Amino acid sequence: MSDWIEDWNQHLAATDENGQTMTIAKAIAAVRTITVKASSESDHAVGETRASRSTMDQIEASSKETLPAWLDFKVIPFEGLAEQTIRLRVSVITGGAQPVMKLRWIGEEAQHEAIAQEFKTVLDTKIGAGAKLSLGTFDAR
């Protein structure tokens, strides 16, 4: 994740959980220094006619620096279209031996639709009445 942020830093802006903008250098440092703390607690109770048991696991991922809550990725999806900002939610998955960072595109379907509509509008202005345009998918089978 830190390599990807470094490679694309000129197109990225990082924001923390409080909505405060943070520098890309700080975001990279936070991603590189993640600490995972795990604790487990187990309770057992035995009575005359019953027994109960409960277990609680607590896992927390943190960093010496403030982890970014999301990354805003600025990109022009196709030549001739306006710049788009893709908001990526940053998650830390702590299930394995090492933490795994995952990015989730917030509002992906809506943004895909908006880009497609803009693309159709651009084509309409270029083609004019020469063809009728429709949005959809094509299956060549």
A tleap script that builds the chain and sets N, CA, C and O, in Angstrom:
source leaprc.protein.ff14SB
mol = sequence {
  NMET SER ASP TRP ILE GLU ASP TRP ASN GLN
  HIE LEU ALA ALA THR ASP GLU ASN GLY GLN
  THR MET THR ILE ALA LYS ALA ILE ALA ALA
  VAL ARG THR ILE THR VAL LYS ALA SER SER
  GLU SER ASP HIE ALA VAL GLY GLU THR ARG
  ALA SER ARG SER THR MET ASP GLN ILE GLU
  ALA SER SER LYS GLU THR LEU PRO ALA TRP
  LEU ASP PHE LYS VAL ILE PRO PHE GLU GLY
  LEU ALA GLU GLN THR ILE ARG LEU ARG VAL
  SER VAL ILE THR GLY GLY ALA GLN PRO VAL
  MET LYS LEU ARG TRP ILE GLY GLU GLU ALA
  GLN HIE GLU ALA ILE ALA GLN GLU PHE LYS
  THR VAL LEU ASP THR LYS ILE GLY ALA GLY
  ALA LYS LEU SER LEU GLY THR PHE ASP ALA
  CARG
}
set mol.1.N position { 0.824 -1.194 0.000 }
set mol.1.CA position { 0.000 0.000 0.000 }
set mol.1.C position { 0.864 1.252 0.000 }
set mol.1.O position { 0.568 2.207 -0.718 }
set mol.2.N position { 1.924 1.259 0.794 }
set mol.2.CA position { 2.775 2.452 0.850 }
set mol.2.C position { 3.449 2.704 -0.495 }
set mol.2.O position { 3.618 3.854 -0.900 }
set mol.3.N position { 3.836 1.631 -1.190 }
set mol.3.CA position { 4.440 1.791 -2.524 }
set mol.3.C position { 3.429 2.384 -3.499 }
set mol.3.O position { 3.779 3.260 -4.290 }
set mol.4.N position { 2.199 1.927 -3.456 }
set mol.4.CA position { 1.170 2.445 -4.353 }
set mol.4.C position { 0.923 3.931 -4.077 }
set mol.4.O position { 0.794 4.726 -5.009 }
set mol.5.N position { 0.858 4.299 -2.802 }
set mol.5.CA position { 0.649 5.711 -2.457 }
set mol.5.C position { 1.819 6.554 -2.953 }
set mol.5.O position { 1.618 7.648 -3.480 }
set mol.6.N position { 3.043 6.047 -2.786 }
set mol.6.CA position { 4.217 6.773 -3.291 }
set mol.6.C position { 4.163 6.935 -4.801 }
set mol.6.O position { 4.435 8.019 -5.318 }
set mol.7.N position { 3.814 5.868 -5.514 }
set mol.7.CA position { 3.784 5.903 -6.975 }
set mol.7.C position { 2.755 6.885 -7.525 }
set mol.7.O position { 2.991 7.519 -8.553 }
set mol.8.N position { 1.621 7.014 -6.852 }
set mol.8.CA position { 0.525 7.838 -7.347 }
set mol.8.C position { 0.321 9.110 -6.527 }
set mol.8.O position { -0.737 9.734 -6.616 }
set mol.9.N position { 1.320 9.504 -5.729 }
set mol.9.CA position { 1.147 10.612 -4.781 }
set mol.9.C position { 0.695 11.921 -5.412 }
set mol.9.O position { -0.019 12.691 -4.771 }
set mol.10.N position { 1.091 12.192 -6.650 }
set mol.10.CA position { 0.706 13.454 -7.274 }
set mol.10.C position { -0.796 13.512 -7.573 }
set mol.10.O position { -1.333 14.589 -7.832 }
set mol.11.N position { -1.470 12.370 -7.538 }
set mol.11.CA position { -2.914 12.311 -7.802 }
set mol.11.C position { -3.729 12.063 -6.531 }
set mol.11.O position { -4.954 11.960 -6.600 }
set mol.12.N position { -3.069 11.967 -5.372 }
set mol.12.CA position { -3.746 11.581 -4.138 }
set mol.12.C position { -3.790 12.706 -3.111 }
set mol.12.O position { -2.902 13.556 -3.052 }
set mol.13.N position { -4.847 12.686 -2.306 }
set mol.13.CA position { -4.961 13.525 -1.117 }
set mol.13.C position { -5.455 12.612 0.001 }
set mol.13.O position { -6.378 11.825 -0.206 }
set mol.14.N position { -4.851 12.709 1.178 }
set mol.14.CA position { -5.209 11.848 2.307 }
set mol.14.C position { -5.988 12.641 3.349 }
set mol.14.O position { -5.728 13.823 3.572 }
set mol.15.N position { -6.950 11.968 3.983 }
set mol.15.CA position { -7.783 12.596 5.009 }
set mol.15.C position { -7.909 11.633 6.179 }
set mol.15.O position { -8.042 10.424 5.988 }
set mol.16.N position { -7.865 12.185 7.417 }
set mol.16.CA position { -8.006 11.321 8.589 }
set mol.16.C position { -9.480 11.180 8.986 }
set mol.16.O position { -10.360 11.741 8.333 }
set mol.17.N position { -9.742 10.428 10.058 }
set mol.17.CA position { -11.120 10.168 10.512 }
set mol.17.C position { -11.876 11.443 10.883 }
set mol.17.O position { -13.104 11.479 10.799 }
set mol.18.N position { -11.160 12.479 11.288 }
set mol.18.CA position { -11.796 13.728 11.691 }
set mol.18.C position { -12.047 14.664 10.515 }
set mol.18.O position { -12.545 15.775 10.701 }
set mol.19.N position { -11.705 14.225 9.308 }
set mol.19.CA position { -11.915 15.055 8.132 }
set mol.19.C position { -10.784 16.042 7.875 }
set mol.19.O position { -10.907 16.922 7.023 }
set mol.20.N position { -9.687 15.898 8.607 }
set mol.20.CA position { -8.545 16.795 8.444 }
set mol.20.C position { -7.622 16.267 7.346 }
set mol.20.O position { -7.296 15.080 7.315 }
set mol.21.N position { -7.208 17.154 6.452 }
set mol.21.CA position { -6.274 16.777 5.404 }
set mol.21.C position { -4.918 16.482 6.027 }
set mol.21.O position { -4.475 17.192 6.930 }
set mol.22.N position { -4.268 15.446 5.548 }
set mol.22.CA position { -2.935 15.098 6.028 }
set mol.22.C position { -2.000 15.002 4.832 }
set mol.22.O position { -2.446 14.785 3.706 }
set mol.23.N position { -0.716 15.162 5.072 }
set mol.23.CA position { 0.240 15.088 3.976 }
set mol.23.C position { 0.380 13.638 3.519 }
set mol.23.O position { 0.149 12.701 4.282 }
set mol.24.N position { 0.760 13.482 2.266 }
set mol.24.CA position { 0.964 12.129 1.723 }
set mol.24.C position { 2.127 11.454 2.449 }
set mol.24.O position { 2.080 10.250 2.699 }
set mol.25.N position { 3.168 12.211 2.791 }
set mol.25.CA position { 4.304 11.642 3.523 }
set mol.25.C position { 3.851 11.068 4.863 }
set mol.25.O position { 4.325 10.010 5.276 }
set mol.26.N position { 2.936 11.762 5.543 }
set mol.26.CA position { 2.419 11.281 6.825 }
set mol.26.C position { 1.556 10.023 6.630 }
set mol.26.O position { 1.602 9.103 7.446 }
set mol.27.N position { 0.777 9.993 5.551 }
set mol.27.CA position { -0.051 8.821 5.253 }
set mol.27.C position { 0.825 7.606 4.977 }
set mol.27.O position { 0.525 6.506 5.440 }
set mol.28.N position { 1.905 7.797 4.227 }
set mol.28.CA position { 2.829 6.691 3.926 }
set mol.28.C position { 3.480 6.187 5.205 }
set mol.28.O position { 3.581 4.979 5.421 }
set mol.29.N position { 3.921 7.110 6.051 }
set mol.29.CA position { 4.555 6.728 7.321 }
set mol.29.C position { 3.575 5.937 8.198 }
set mol.29.O position { 3.968 4.964 8.842 }
set mol.30.N position { 2.318 6.347 8.224 }
set mol.30.CA position { 1.311 5.648 9.033 }
set mol.30.C position { 1.056 4.243 8.510 }
set mol.30.O position { 0.911 3.304 9.293 }
set mol.31.N position { 1.001 4.093 7.197 }
set mol.31.CA position { 0.759 2.779 6.592 }
set mol.31.C position { 1.931 1.837 6.849 }
set mol.31.O position { 1.740 0.629 6.992 }
set mol.32.N position { 3.126 2.379 6.906 }
set mol.32.CA position { 4.318 1.540 7.103 }
set mol.32.C position { 4.522 1.099 8.544 }
set mol.32.O position { 5.253 0.140 8.788 }
set mol.33.N position { 3.900 1.768 9.501 }
set mol.33.CA position { 4.163 1.466 10.916 }
set mol.33.C position { 2.895 1.039 11.655 }
set mol.33.O position { 2.570 1.605 12.699 }
set mol.34.N position { 2.195 0.070 11.136 }
set mol.34.CA position { 0.964 -0.411 11.777 }
set mol.34.C position { 1.302 -1.413 12.871 }
set mol.34.O position { 2.127 -2.306 12.681 }
set mol.35.N position { 0.652 -1.250 14.015 }
set mol.35.CA position { 0.790 -2.164 15.137 }
set mol.35.C position { -0.558 -2.843 15.358 }
set mol.35.O position { -1.594 -2.180 15.400 }
set mol.36.N position { -0.538 -4.165 15.499 }
set mol.36.CA position { -1.767 -4.909 15.765 }
set mol.36.C position { -1.685 -5.455 17.185 }
set mol.36.O position { -0.745 -6.166 17.540 }
set mol.37.N position { -2.694 -5.109 17.994 }
set mol.37.CA position { -2.776 -5.615 19.365 }
set mol.37.C position { -3.986 -6.527 19.453 }
set mol.37.O position { -5.091 -6.161 19.051 }
set mol.38.N position { -3.763 -7.710 19.979 }
set mol.38.CA position { -4.855 -8.678 20.123 }
set mol.38.C position { -4.918 -9.140 21.572 }
set mol.38.O position { -3.891 -9.431 22.185 }
set mol.39.N position { -6.124 -9.205 22.109 }
set mol.39.CA position { -6.306 -9.737 23.459 }
set mol.39.C position { -7.532 -10.640 23.447 }
set mol.39.O position { -8.465 -10.447 22.668 }
set mol.40.N position { -7.503 -11.621 24.324 }
set mol.40.CA position { -8.593 -12.583 24.400 }
set mol.40.C position { -8.990 -12.757 25.857 }
set mol.40.O position { -8.138 -12.806 26.744 }
set mol.41.N position { -10.278 -12.848 26.090 }
set mol.41.CA position { -10.791 -13.020 27.448 }
set mol.41.C position { -11.819 -14.144 27.426 }
set mol.41.O position { -12.676 -14.189 26.544 }
set mol.42.N position { -11.737 -15.040 28.385 }
set mol.42.CA position { -12.644 -16.179 28.426 }
set mol.42.C position { -13.214 -16.324 29.835 }
set mol.42.O position { -12.476 -16.281 30.818 }
set mol.43.N position { -14.545 -16.497 29.924 }
set mol.43.CA position { -15.225 -16.686 31.209 }
set mol.43.C position { -15.920 -18.039 31.199 }
set mol.43.O position { -16.532 -18.433 30.206 }
set mol.44.N position { -15.814 -18.755 32.337 }
set mol.44.CA position { -16.478 -20.038 32.484 }
set mol.44.C position { -17.245 -20.012 33.805 }
set mol.44.O position { -16.740 -19.529 34.819 }
set mol.45.N position { -18.462 -20.532 33.779 }
set mol.45.CA position { -19.263 -20.640 34.998 }
set mol.45.C position { -19.959 -22.000 34.989 }
set mol.45.O position { -20.555 -22.401 33.990 }
set mol.46.N position { -19.873 -22.700 36.119 }
set mol.46.CA position { -20.497 -24.017 36.232 }
set mol.46.C position { -21.427 -23.983 37.437 }
set mol.46.O position { -21.028 -23.576 38.528 }
set mol.47.N position { -22.662 -24.411 37.234 }
set mol.47.CA position { -23.646 -24.477 38.312 }
set mol.47.C position { -24.126 -25.911 38.475 }
set mol.47.O position { -23.584 -26.825 37.855 }
set mol.48.N position { -25.159 -26.113 39.324 }
set mol.48.CA position { -25.698 -27.449 39.570 }
set mol.48.C position { -26.254 -28.086 38.292 }
set mol.48.O position { -25.996 -29.257 38.016 }
set mol.49.N position { -27.005 -27.324 37.531 }
set mol.49.CA position { -27.661 -27.904 36.355 }
set mol.49.C position { -27.289 -27.206 35.047 }
set mol.49.O position { -27.895 -27.458 34.006 }
set mol.50.N position { -26.305 -26.342 35.109 }
set mol.50.CA position { -25.955 -25.639 33.873 }
set mol.50.C position { -24.478 -25.264 33.870 }
set mol.50.O position { -23.807 -25.245 34.902 }
set mol.51.N position { -24.011 -24.972 32.678 }
set mol.51.CA position { -22.648 -24.464 32.507 }
set mol.51.C position { -22.698 -23.412 31.405 }
set mol.51.O position { -23.461 -23.534 30.447 }
set mol.52.N position { -21.887 -22.397 31.554 }
set mol.52.CA position { -21.846 -21.372 30.512 }
set mol.52.C position { -20.397 -20.986 30.258 }
set mol.52.O position { -19.529 -21.083 31.125 }
set mol.53.N position { -20.186 -20.555 29.051 }
set mol.53.CA position { -18.843 -20.154 28.665 }
set mol.53.C position { -18.981 -19.031 27.650 }
set mol.53.O position { -19.824 -19.088 26.756 }
set mol.54.N position { -18.152 -18.016 27.795 }
set mol.54.CA position { -18.138 -16.929 26.808 }
set mol.54.C position { -16.692 -16.529 26.549 }
set mol.54.O position { -15.831 -16.587 27.427 }
set mol.55.N position { -16.465 -16.122 25.311 }
set mol.55.CA position { -15.131 -15.708 24.903 }
set mol.55.C position { -15.243 -14.395 24.146 }
set mol.55.O position { -16.155 -14.195 23.344 }
set mol.56.N position { -14.296 -13.504 24.419 }
set mol.56.CA position { -14.277 -12.240 23.720 }
set mol.56.C position { -12.866 -11.996 23.199 }
set mol.56.O position { -11.899 -12.035 23.961 }
set mol.57.N position { -12.754 -11.747 21.906 }
set mol.57.CA position { -11.480 -11.390 21.295 }
set mol.57.C position { -11.546 -9.935 20.882 }
set mol.57.O position { -12.549 -9.470 20.341 }
set mol.58.N position { -10.480 -9.235 21.139 }
set mol.58.CA position { -10.404 -7.837 20.749 }
set mol.58.C position { -9.119 -7.630 19.948 }
set mol.58.O position { -8.027 -7.961 20.408 }
set mol.59.N position { -9.267 -7.082 18.750 }
set mol.59.CA position { -8.129 -6.822 17.880 }
set mol.59.C position { -8.170 -5.362 17.482 }
set mol.59.O position { -9.210 -4.855 17.063 }
set mol.60.N position { -7.038 -4.685 17.614 }
set mol.60.CA position { -6.965 -3.269 17.277 }
set mol.60.C position { -5.728 -3.018 16.426 }
set mol.60.O position { -4.631 -3.471 16.750 }
set mol.61.N position { -5.921 -2.302 15.350 }
set mol.61.CA position { -4.809 -1.900 14.495 }
set mol.61.C position { -4.599 -0.408 14.685 }
set mol.61.O position { -5.544 0.376 14.605 }
set mol.62.N position { -3.363 -0.023 14.935 }
set mol.62.CA position { -3.049 1.392 15.120 }
set mol.62.C position { -1.679 1.666 14.522 }
set mol.62.O position { -0.972 0.756 14.089 }
set mol.63.N position { -1.328 2.929 14.509 }
set mol.63.CA position { -0.050 3.342 13.962 }
set mol.63.C position { 0.496 4.472 14.822 }
set mol.63.O position { -0.257 5.173 15.497 }
set mol.64.N position { 1.809 4.640 14.790 }
set mol.64.CA position { 2.415 5.760 15.508 }
set mol.64.C position { 1.912 7.080 14.929 }
set mol.64.O position { 1.735 8.063 15.648 }
set mol.65.N position { 1.687 7.081 13.629 }
set mol.65.CA position { 1.093 8.233 12.939 }
set mol.65.C position { -0.410 7.982 12.821 }
set mol.65.O position { -0.872 6.857 13.013 }
set mol.66.N position { -1.165 9.021 12.509 }
set mol.66.CA position { -2.598 8.863 12.295 }
set mol.66.C position { -2.826 8.204 10.941 }
set mol.66.O position { -2.361 8.700 9.914 }
set mol.67.N position { -3.544 7.084 10.945 }
set mol.67.CA position { -3.843 6.394 9.693 }
set mol.67.C position { -4.841 7.208 8.875 }
set mol.67.O position { -5.753 7.814 9.438 }
set mol.68.N position { -4.677 7.226 7.557 }
set mol.68.CA position { -5.676 7.909 6.733 }
set mol.68.C position { -6.988 7.124 6.750 }
set mol.68.O position { -6.983 5.894 6.712 }
set mol.69.N position { -8.100 7.837 6.805 }
set mol.69.CA position { -9.409 7.187 6.753 }
set mol.69.C position { -9.807 6.936 5.312 }
set mol.69.O position { -10.447 5.933 4.997 }
set mol.70.N position { -9.422 7.861 4.436 }
set mol.70.CA position { -9.661 7.670 3.013 }
set mol.70.C position { -8.654 8.434 2.197 }
set mol.70.O position { -8.003 9.364 2.671 }
set mol.71.N position { -8.543 8.009 0.944 }
set mol.71.CA position { -7.674 8.662 -0.028 }
set mol.71.C position { -8.552 9.157 -1.169 }
set mol.71.O position { -9.419 8.428 -1.651 }
set mol.72.N position { -8.331 10.388 -1.596 }
set mol.72.CA position { -9.019 10.922 -2.764 }
set mol.72.C position { -8.062 10.832 -3.941 }
set mol.72.O position { -6.978 11.415 -3.926 }
set mol.73.N position { -8.483 10.089 -4.965 }
set mol.73.CA position { -7.675 9.839 -6.147 }
set mol.73.C position { -8.248 10.651 -7.299 }
set mol.73.O position { -9.363 10.390 -7.751 }
set mol.74.N position { -7.493 11.635 -7.777 }
set mol.74.CA position { -7.942 12.492 -8.879 }
set mol.74.C position { -7.431 11.918 -10.195 }
set mol.74.O position { -6.237 11.669 -10.363 }
set mol.75.N position { -8.371 11.711 -11.133 }
set mol.75.CA position { -8.028 11.064 -12.403 }
set mol.75.C position { -8.975 11.547 -13.496 }
set mol.75.O position { -10.129 11.882 -13.228 }
set mol.76.N position { -8.481 11.580 -14.721 }
set mol.76.CA position { -9.325 11.819 -15.885 }
set mol.76.C position { -9.613 10.441 -16.478 }
set mol.76.O position { -8.703 9.806 -17.010 }
set mol.77.N position { -10.864 9.961 -16.399 }
set mol.77.CA position { -11.158 8.587 -16.796 }
set mol.77.C position { -10.909 8.301 -18.280 }
set mol.77.O position { -10.424 7.225 -18.630 }
set mol.78.N position { -11.236 9.256 -19.150 }
set mol.78.CA position { -11.011 9.128 -20.592 }
set mol.78.C position { -10.668 10.511 -21.120 }
set mol.78.O position { -11.115 11.521 -20.576 }
set mol.79.N position { -9.882 10.553 -22.172 }
set mol.79.CA position { -9.538 11.836 -22.786 }
set mol.79.C position { -10.817 12.543 -23.228 }
set mol.79.O position { -11.682 11.945 -23.868 }
set mol.80.N position { -10.921 13.817 -22.878 }
set mol.80.CA position { -12.103 14.596 -23.226 }
set mol.80.C position { -13.122 14.694 -22.114 }
set mol.80.O position { -14.065 15.478 -22.213 }
set mol.81.N position { -12.956 13.912 -21.050 }
set mol.81.CA position { -13.879 13.979 -19.916 }
set mol.81.C position { -13.264 14.807 -18.798 }
set mol.81.O position { -12.052 15.016 -18.752 }
set mol.82.N position { -14.115 15.270 -17.904 }
set mol.82.CA position { -13.656 16.082 -16.772 }
set mol.82.C position { -12.937 15.213 -15.740 }
set mol.82.O position { -13.154 14.004 -15.661 }
set mol.83.N position { -12.084 15.854 -14.958 }
set mol.83.CA position { -11.385 15.148 -13.882 }
set mol.83.C position { -12.389 14.662 -12.844 }
set mol.83.O position { -13.327 15.379 -12.494 }
set mol.84.N position { -12.192 13.458 -12.361 }
set mol.84.CA position { -13.039 12.851 -11.339 }
set mol.84.C position { -12.220 12.640 -10.069 }
set mol.84.O position { -11.014 12.403 -10.136 }
set mol.85.N position { -12.866 12.725 -8.933 }
set mol.85.CA position { -12.228 12.379 -7.668 }
set mol.85.C position { -12.866 11.095 -7.167 }
set mol.85.O position { -14.056 11.049 -6.856 }
set mol.86.N position { -12.052 10.062 -7.096 }
set mol.86.CA position { -12.513 8.760 -6.609 }
set mol.86.C position { -12.115 8.667 -5.140 }
set mol.86.O position { -10.930 8.720 -4.811 }
set mol.87.N position { -13.094 8.529 -4.267 }
set mol.87.CA position { -12.827 8.420 -2.833 }
set mol.87.C position { -12.664 6.948 -2.471 }
set mol.87.O position { -13.550 6.129 -2.717 }
set mol.88.N position { -11.510 6.630 -1.881 }
set mol.88.CA position { -11.170 5.265 -1.496 }
set mol.88.C position { -11.104 5.176 0.032 }
set mol.88.O position { -10.291 5.853 0.662 }
set mol.89.N position { -11.949 4.353 0.613 }
set mol.89.CA position { -11.953 4.133 2.059 }
set mol.89.C position { -10.812 3.190 2.404 }
set mol.89.O position { -10.660 2.145 1.772 }
set mol.90.N position { -10.004 3.549 3.404 }
set mol.90.CA position { -8.867 2.733 3.828 }
set mol.90.C position { -9.308 1.848 4.989 }
set mol.90.O position { -9.805 2.341 6.001 }
set mol.91.N position { -9.125 0.536 4.835 }
set mol.91.CA position { -9.456 -0.419 5.899 }
set mol.91.C position { -8.233 -1.258 6.218 }
set mol.91.O position { -7.415 -1.549 5.345 }
set mol.92.N position { -8.121 -1.642 7.480 }
set mol.92.CA position { -7.064 -2.547 7.910 }
set mol.92.C position { -7.728 -3.844 8.328 }
set mol.92.O position { -8.575 -3.856 9.220 }
set mol.93.N position { -7.337 -4.950 7.675 }
set mol.93.CA position { -7.883 -6.264 7.991 }
set mol.93.C position { -6.844 -6.993 8.840 }
set mol.93.O position { -5.697 -7.167 8.429 }
set mol.94.N position { -7.266 -7.415 10.030 }
set mol.94.CA position { -6.327 -7.966 11.009 }
set mol.94.C position { -6.497 -9.461 11.226 }
set mol.94.O position { -6.067 -9.974 12.259 }
set mol.95.N position { -7.108 -10.176 10.294 }
set mol.95.CA position { -7.394 -11.598 10.484 }
set mol.95.C position { -6.178 -12.511 10.414 }
set mol.95.O position { -6.182 -13.570 11.041 }
set mol.96.N position { -5.141 -12.141 9.676 }
set mol.96.CA position { -3.995 -13.029 9.490 }
set mol.96.C position { -2.827 -12.660 10.385 }
set mol.96.O position { -2.965 -11.890 11.336 }
set mol.97.N position { -1.669 -13.228 10.058 }
set mol.97.CA position { -0.458 -12.967 10.839 }
set mol.97.C position { 0.018 -11.533 10.644 }
set mol.97.O position { 0.586 -10.938 11.560 }
set mol.98.N position { -0.209 -10.975 9.455 }
set mol.98.CA position { 0.174 -9.592 9.176 }
set mol.98.C position { -1.079 -8.811 8.810 }
set mol.98.O position { -1.997 -9.369 8.209 }
set mol.99.N position { -1.133 -7.529 9.163 }
set mol.99.CA position { -2.294 -6.731 8.762 }
set mol.99.C position { -2.302 -6.540 7.246 }
set mol.99.O position { -1.253 -6.429 6.612 }
set mol.100.N position { -3.496 -6.503 6.687 }
set mol.100.CA position { -3.673 -6.288 5.251 }
set mol.100.C position { -4.473 -5.007 5.078 }
set mol.100.O position { -5.499 -4.814 5.730 }
set mol.101.N position { -4.000 -4.133 4.195 }
set mol.101.CA position { -4.704 -2.888 3.932 }
set mol.101.C position { -5.550 -3.071 2.678 }
set mol.101.O position { -5.119 -3.688 1.703 }
set mol.102.N position { -6.752 -2.526 2.721 }
set mol.102.CA position { -7.677 -2.653 1.606 }
set mol.102.C position { -8.286 -1.285 1.314 }
set mol.102.O position { -8.592 -0.518 2.226 }
set mol.103.N position { -8.455 -0.995 0.021 }
set mol.103.CA position { -9.114 0.233 -0.412 }
set mol.103.C position { -10.470 -0.129 -1.002 }
set mol.103.O position { -10.572 -1.044 -1.819 }
set mol.104.N position { -11.510 0.590 -0.589 }
set mol.104.CA position { -12.859 0.367 -1.129 }
set mol.104.C position { -13.341 1.660 -1.771 }
set mol.104.O position { -13.358 2.708 -1.126 }
set mol.105.N position { -13.733 1.588 -3.038 }
set mol.105.CA position { -14.213 2.731 -3.803 }
set mol.105.C position { -15.606 3.089 -3.290 }
set mol.105.O position { -16.544 2.307 -3.437 }
set mol.106.N position { -15.738 4.263 -2.693 }
set mol.106.CA position { -17.016 4.718 -2.150 }
set mol.106.C position { -17.872 5.260 -3.301 }
set mol.106.O position { -17.430 6.132 -4.049 }
set mol.107.N position { -19.072 4.749 -3.437 }
set mol.107.CA position { -19.996 5.206 -4.475 }
set mol.107.C position { -19.588 4.795 -5.874 }
set mol.107.O position { -19.820 5.534 -6.831 }
set mol.108.N position { -18.978 3.619 -6.005 }
set mol.108.CA position { -18.440 3.179 -7.287 }
set mol.108.C position { -19.500 3.124 -8.383 }
set mol.108.O position { -19.284 3.659 -9.471 }
set mol.109.N position { -20.626 2.496 -8.119 }
set mol.109.CA position { -21.658 2.335 -9.160 }
set mol.109.C position { -22.184 3.690 -9.629 }
set mol.109.O position { -22.344 3.906 -10.831 }
set mol.110.N position { -22.452 4.594 -8.708 }
set mol.110.CA position { -22.961 5.919 -9.074 }
set mol.110.C position { -21.932 6.687 -9.901 }
set mol.110.O position { -22.286 7.382 -10.853 }
set mol.111.N position { -20.676 6.559 -9.538 }
set mol.111.CA position { -19.631 7.261 -10.274 }
set mol.111.C position { -19.445 6.655 -11.664 }
set mol.111.O position { -19.223 7.389 -12.627 }
set mol.112.N position { -19.531 5.337 -11.785 }
set mol.112.CA position { -19.480 4.687 -13.101 }
set mol.112.C position { -20.588 5.241 -13.994 }
set mol.112.O position { -20.353 5.569 -15.157 }
set mol.113.N position { -21.787 5.341 -13.445 }
set mol.113.CA position { -22.935 5.832 -14.209 }
set mol.113.C position { -22.725 7.291 -14.628 }
set mol.113.O position { -23.023 7.654 -15.766 }
set mol.114.N position { -22.221 8.119 -13.726 }
set mol.114.CA position { -21.985 9.524 -14.055 }
set mol.114.C position { -20.929 9.671 -15.156 }
set mol.114.O position { -21.072 10.506 -16.049 }
set mol.115.N position { -19.880 8.865 -15.089 }
set mol.115.CA position { -18.830 8.899 -16.123 }
set mol.115.C position { -19.411 8.448 -17.466 }
set mol.115.O position { -19.110 9.041 -18.502 }
set mol.116.N position { -20.236 7.410 -17.452 }
set mol.116.CA position { -20.851 6.919 -18.687 }
set mol.116.C position { -21.762 7.981 -19.293 }
set mol.116.O position { -21.752 8.185 -20.507 }
set mol.117.N position { -22.544 8.656 -18.464 }
set mol.117.CA position { -23.432 9.713 -18.962 }
set mol.117.C position { -22.619 10.858 -19.565 }
set mol.117.O position { -22.979 11.387 -20.617 }
set mol.118.N position { -21.529 11.240 -18.907 }
set mol.118.CA position { -20.684 12.307 -19.431 }
set mol.118.C position { -20.046 11.881 -20.762 }
set mol.118.O position { -19.958 12.675 -21.699 }
set mol.119.N position { -19.609 10.632 -20.831 }
set mol.119.CA position { -19.013 10.107 -22.055 }
set mol.119.C position { -20.033 10.149 -23.204 }
set mol.119.O position { -19.699 10.523 -24.328 }
set mol.120.N position { -21.267 9.762 -22.906 }
set mol.120.CA position { -22.323 9.786 -23.920 }
set mol.120.C position { -22.582 11.216 -24.384 }
set mol.120.O position { -22.768 11.446 -25.579 }
set mol.121.N position { -22.598 12.168 -23.476 }
set mol.121.CA position { -22.812 13.572 -23.822 }
set mol.121.C position { -21.707 14.086 -24.741 }
set mol.121.O position { -21.981 14.777 -25.723 }
set mol.122.N position { -20.463 13.748 -24.421 }
set mol.122.CA position { -19.332 14.164 -25.260 }
set mol.122.C position { -19.465 13.561 -26.653 }
set mol.122.O position { -19.258 14.253 -27.650 }
set mol.123.N position { -19.807 12.280 -26.729 }
set mol.123.CA position { -19.987 11.630 -28.030 }
set mol.123.C position { -21.141 12.255 -28.815 }
set mol.123.O position { -21.045 12.454 -30.026 }
set mol.124.N position { -22.231 12.562 -28.108 }
set mol.124.CA position { -23.381 13.193 -28.767 }
set mol.124.C position { -22.986 14.513 -29.426 }
set mol.124.O position { -23.408 14.800 -30.546 }
set mol.125.N position { -22.186 15.307 -28.742 }
set mol.125.CA position { -21.772 16.594 -29.320 }
set mol.125.C position { -20.835 16.395 -30.504 }
set mol.125.O position { -20.858 17.195 -31.439 }
set mol.126.N position { -20.022 15.362 -30.491 }
set mol.126.CA position { -19.082 15.100 -31.590 }
set mol.126.C position { -19.783 14.466 -32.792 }
set mol.126.O position { -19.500 14.832 -33.932 }
set mol.127.N position { -20.691 13.524 -32.549 }
set mol.127.CA position { -21.344 12.782 -33.622 }
set mol.127.C position { -22.572 13.524 -34.149 }
set mol.127.O position { -22.858 13.503 -35.346 }
set mol.128.N position { -23.287 14.174 -33.240 }
set mol.128.CA position { -24.512 14.875 -33.647 }
set mol.128.C position { -25.600 13.898 -34.031 }
set mol.128.O position { -25.847 12.917 -33.330 }
set mol.129.N position { -26.250 14.172 -35.152 }
set mol.129.CA position { -27.359 13.333 -35.609 }
set mol.129.C position { -26.872 12.140 -36.432 }
set mol.129.O position { -27.687 11.386 -36.963 }
set mol.130.N position { -25.563 11.961 -36.544 }
set mol.130.CA position { -24.999 10.883 -37.352 }
set mol.130.C position { -25.281 9.493 -36.823 }
set mol.130.O position { -25.214 8.528 -37.583 }
set mol.131.N position { -25.595 9.360 -35.549 }
set mol.131.CA position { -25.871 8.046 -34.954 }
set mol.131.C position { -26.688 8.228 -33.685 }
set mol.131.O position { -26.616 9.267 -33.029 }
set mol.132.N position { -27.462 7.207 -33.349 }
set mol.132.CA position { -28.214 7.216 -32.092 }
set mol.132.C position { -27.389 6.446 -31.064 }
set mol.132.O position { -26.991 5.307 -31.308 }
set mol.133.N position { -27.136 7.068 -29.922 }
set mol.133.CA position { -26.306 6.449 -28.890 }
set mol.133.C position { -27.161 5.925 -27.750 }
set mol.133.O position { -28.167 6.530 -27.381 }
set mol.134.N position { -26.747 4.789 -27.195 }
set mol.134.CA position { -27.409 4.188 -26.042 }
set mol.134.C position { -26.340 3.709 -25.071 }
set mol.134.O position { -25.235 3.338 -25.468 }
set mol.135.N position { -26.690 3.726 -23.797 }
set mol.135.CA position { -25.798 3.186 -22.778 }
set mol.135.C position { -26.246 1.762 -22.451 }
set mol.135.O position { -27.440 1.469 -22.400 }
set mol.136.N position { -25.279 0.897 -22.232 }
set mol.136.CA position { -25.602 -0.475 -21.879 }
set mol.136.C position { -24.381 -1.348 -21.991 }
set mol.136.O position { -23.255 -0.851 -22.035 }
set mol.137.N position { -24.593 -2.641 -22.036 }
set mol.137.CA position { -23.491 -3.586 -22.186 }
set mol.137.C position { -23.688 -4.367 -23.470 }
set mol.137.O position { -24.791 -4.434 -24.011 }
set mol.138.N position { -22.616 -4.949 -23.942 }
set mol.138.CA position { -22.641 -5.709 -25.194 }
set mol.138.C position { -22.053 -7.073 -24.938 }
set mol.138.O position { -20.978 -7.189 -24.350 }
set mol.139.N position { -22.748 -8.113 -25.374 }
set mol.139.CA position { -22.262 -9.471 -25.264 }
set mol.139.C position { -22.081 -10.014 -26.684 }
set mol.139.O position { -23.064 -10.169 -27.409 }
set mol.140.N position { -20.857 -10.301 -27.086 }
set mol.140.CA position { -20.550 -10.707 -28.451 }
set mol.140.C position { -20.864 -12.170 -28.738 }
set mol.140.O position { -20.601 -12.626 -29.850 }
set mol.141.N position { -21.399 -12.909 -27.816 }
set mol.141.CA position { -21.676 -14.336 -28.032 }
set mol.141.C position { -22.665 -14.601 -29.092 }
set mol.141.O position { -22.981 -15.758 -29.367 }
savepdb mol mol.pdb
quit
